[in-house]
Amino acid sequence: MIIGIMQPYFIPYIGYWQLMNAVDKYVVYDDVNYIKGGWINRNRILMNGKPSYFNIPTIGASPNKLINEVCVNNDKRLTNKNLRIIEAAYKKAPQFETIYPLVQEILEYDCTNIADYIFHSFTVINRYLDIKTELIMSSSLHKDNSLHGQDKVIAICKELNATEYYNAIGGQTLYSFEEFSKNKVQLKFLQTNDIFYKQFDNIYIGSLSIIDVLMFNNKDIVQQFLNEYSLIERSI
């Protein structure tokens, strides 16, 4: 059983989806502290050839709250403004007519809890890309919430009977191969390969939201991108 665990990020970059697609069960880590200025309520899109931040408007966001305690501002005017931003950025992209309705379905979702809102966005994009991974909210698991960091992750692995745990490459400083090995779980880190595609006639800009990838590439190509990674591992 392979599992992954990550905080819910707003329509994140391709590496996030690679990780989700590579595991059997993916835990959406909704009951840890909200990070202001992180990727929970924002990501980047291509606007006039440059990366531009694109945000979910929130109410009461604070690092003193858990992610699932933060609210989305569902003011229709703000939603429509965001839709106009996406339309302006990608109207001439080759996959706009296919992808824009998915963006509408995500942004117009009538939900105030940001964790649920993002969870829904995962289901929309996974449906389109045929990603079959089971998604689980961390808050639904019966775990010891007094644990923190690596100990809590290992506890989740044990609860889900994981034999392998995949994490994004940025987590290398957070987790120890030895500690996971002691608990009979093989730790692996997913490293996204270099991915390039045509973005109008601009110089290529990577690590943007999956929206950008979807707007410029058909479904078959994006599904190929999902497998463009390597795993860094150490045997138990």
ROKOLZA-618734 format. One line per 8 residues: for each residue x, y, z of C-alpha. Coordinates in nm, 3 decimals, padded with zeros to 5 digits. Layout:
! ROKOLZA-618734
X,Y,Z  ...
//
This chain:
! ROKOLZA-618734
00.000,00.000,00.000  00.153,00.330,-00.113  00.028,00.652,00.042  00.103,01.021,00.005  00.018,01.304,00.243  00.013,01.672,00.152  -00.160,01.990,00.260  -00.445,02.095,00.029
-00.296,02.334,-00.225  -00.501,02.542,-00.466  -00.487,02.395,-00.819  -00.114,02.320,-00.770  00.169,02.247,-01.012  00.213,01.922,-01.205  00.438,01.763,-00.940  00.153,01.762,-00.688
-00.064,01.564,-00.932  00.220,01.329,-01.011  00.243,01.242,-00.643  -00.133,01.200,-00.613  -00.140,00.976,-00.921  00.155,00.764,-00.806  00.003,00.645,-00.477  -00.287,00.420,-00.380
-00.428,00.652,-00.115  -00.370,01.025,-00.087  -00.430,01.198,00.245  -00.533,01.563,00.221  -00.371,01.709,00.532  -00.650,01.944,00.635  -00.604,01.941,01.014  -00.266,02.114,01.037
-00.206,02.486,01.071  -00.287,02.720,00.786  00.018,02.886,00.627  -00.034,03.245,00.517  00.160,03.334,00.206  00.188,02.966,00.108  00.013,02.766,-00.161  -00.311,02.681,00.019
-00.516,02.966,-00.127  -00.306,03.071,-00.424  -00.103,02.959,-00.720  00.049,03.108,-01.031  -00.082,03.130,-01.387  00.063,03.275,-01.706  -00.050,03.633,-01.765  00.093,03.827,-02.061
00.397,03.603,-02.071  00.477,03.635,-01.701  00.387,03.435,-01.388  00.104,03.599,-01.196  -00.052,03.499,-00.863  -00.411,03.379,-00.868  -00.592,03.360,-00.532  -00.889,03.208,-00.356
-01.036,03.495,-00.150  -01.053,03.390,00.215  -01.215,03.504,00.538  -01.030,03.491,00.869  -00.719,03.319,00.740  -00.465,03.283,01.019  -00.166,03.061,01.105  -00.339,03.015,01.443
-00.616,02.819,01.272  -00.620,02.475,01.116  -00.664,02.468,00.740  -01.015,02.328,00.777  -01.110,02.621,01.001  -01.043,02.881,00.729  -01.332,03.000,00.512  -01.360,03.080,00.142
-01.520,03.411,00.048  -01.782,03.296,-00.203  -01.890,03.645,-00.305  -02.011,03.598,-00.664  -01.841,03.918,-00.772  -01.504,03.781,-00.661  -01.571,03.447,-00.828  -01.665,03.618,-01.153
-01.356,03.836,-01.131  -01.138,03.526,-01.102  -01.313,03.364,-01.396  -01.251,03.675,-01.605  -00.883,03.661,-01.509  -00.857,03.301,-01.629  -01.044,03.383,-01.948  -00.819,03.680,-02.022
-00.506,03.473,-01.960  -00.601,03.164,-02.160  -00.880,03.250,-02.405  -00.649,03.180,-02.699  -00.494,02.864,-02.551  -00.559,02.548,-02.756  -00.751,02.363,-02.481  -00.947,02.661,-02.346
-01.291,02.538,-02.456  -01.232,02.205,-02.281  -01.067,02.329,-01.962  -01.252,02.652,-01.886  -01.573,02.465,-01.785  -01.366,02.266,-01.534  -01.229,02.589,-01.390  -01.586,02.720,-01.364
-01.694,02.404,-01.182  -01.409,02.450,-00.935  -01.443,02.823,-00.870  -01.822,02.824,-00.854  -01.839,02.542,-00.600  -02.069,02.659,-00.322  -01.863,02.573,-00.016  -01.716,02.793,00.255
-01.464,02.550,00.406  -01.135,02.591,00.219  -01.029,02.230,00.277  -01.354,02.098,00.130  -01.335,02.354,-00.150  -00.988,02.236,-00.252  -01.080,01.870,-00.205  -01.360,01.925,-00.456
-01.115,02.081,-00.702  -00.904,01.765,-00.678  -01.203,01.548,-00.765  -01.284,01.763,-01.069  -00.933,01.747,-01.216  -00.882,01.382,-01.120  -01.204,01.293,-01.302  -01.078,01.468,-01.615
-00.732,01.306,-01.600  -00.865,00.961,-01.497  -00.668,00.964,-01.173  -00.818,00.684,-00.963  -00.633,00.740,-00.635  -00.851,00.730,-00.322  -00.860,01.071,-00.153  -00.890,01.085,00.227
-00.928,01.385,00.455  -00.673,01.370,00.736  -00.935,01.493,00.983  -01.142,01.179,00.916  -00.868,00.948,01.043  -00.847,00.816,01.400  -00.495,00.928,01.485  -00.312,01.083,01.777
-00.336,01.455,01.703  -00.088,01.536,01.979  00.183,01.406,01.746  00.366,01.643,01.513  00.576,01.636,01.199  00.733,01.307,01.104  00.579,01.120,01.400  00.230,01.214,01.290
00.298,01.115,00.930  00.429,00.776,01.042  00.117,00.730,01.258  -00.102,00.794,00.953  00.105,00.546,00.754  00.047,00.283,01.021  -00.327,00.350,01.038  -00.357,00.303,00.662
-00.130,-00.006,00.661  00.120,00.165,00.433  00.423,-00.024,00.312  00.555,00.279,00.121  00.527,00.654,00.173  00.589,00.898,-00.112  00.660,01.262,-00.044  00.746,01.560,-00.261
01.119,01.620,-00.308  01.104,01.931,-00.090  01.041,01.714,00.215  01.387,01.558,00.219  01.495,01.769,00.517  01.181,01.680,00.712  01.186,01.301,00.703  01.437,01.032,00.792
01.480,00.710,00.593  01.591,00.542,00.915  01.281,00.637,01.117  01.046,00.517,00.844  01.248,00.198,00.808  01.215,00.131,01.184  00.839,00.144,01.134  00.852,-00.090,00.832
00.760,00.181,00.583  00.976,00.255,00.279  01.024,00.627,00.230  01.057,00.765,-00.124  01.077,01.117,-00.260  00.923,01.213,-00.592  01.132,01.438,-00.816  00.956,01.589,-01.118
01.153,01.563,-01.440  01.200,01.865,-01.663  00.873,01.923,-01.847  00.840,02.167,-02.135  00.552,02.265,-02.362  00.460,02.555,-02.586  00.301,02.855,-02.409  00.185,03.074,-02.697
00.508,03.226,-02.832  00.654,03.304,-02.491  00.972,03.184,-02.326  00.869,02.877,-02.129  00.786,02.930,-01.762  00.756,02.617,-01.547  00.609,02.531,-01.207  00.281,02.710,-01.277
-00.062,02.585,-01.174  -00.192,02.270,-01.345  -00.437,02.510,-01.512  -00.152,02.622,-01.737  -00.054,02.265,-01.824  -00.415,02.175,-01.904  -00.478,02.484,-02.115  -00.184,02.415,-02.347
-00.186,02.033,-02.366  -00.449,01.776,-02.451  -00.548,01.509,-02.203  -00.320,01.239,-02.346  -00.014,01.462,-02.319  -00.093,01.563,-01.961  -00.138,01.199,-01.867  00.211,01.135,-02.006
00.344,01.425,-01.797  00.203,01.257,-01.486  00.465,00.985,-01.528  00.758,01.219,-01.591  00.928,01.180,-01.254  01.192,00.981,-01.071  01.188,00.835,-00.719  01.467,00.885,-00.470
01.468,00.591,-00.233  01.666,00.383,00.008  01.583,00.017,00.065  01.455,-00.101,00.403
//
